[in-house]
Amino acid sequence: MKAYVLITARRGAAYKLAETLRKAKNVTSSECVYGRFDVITIVESSDMKTLSRVVNQIQEYPQIIHTETAFSHLAEDTESETSE
């Protein structure tokens, strides 16, 4: 399972925040980006409980103003989707 955490950071905090998040458990990527958000962080786990816990922990960082999280979903049977 995977979650994309889209982060708006406090002014001047994005690079340090991304660097800090890269070291967090279950975080596979954290990058500064241009646009509506300052940082996009990818969290991965084998279960939703852990995934949600990590996302909630990220939201508590004081450098963060706002987050939006997108949880990915994968079809169980991708073969049946392609045969239709």
ABEGO torsion letter per residue (X at the ends): XBBBBBBBBBBGAAAAAAAAAAABBGBABBBBBBEABABBBBBBBABAAAAAAAAAAAAABAABABBBBBBBBBBABAAAAAAX
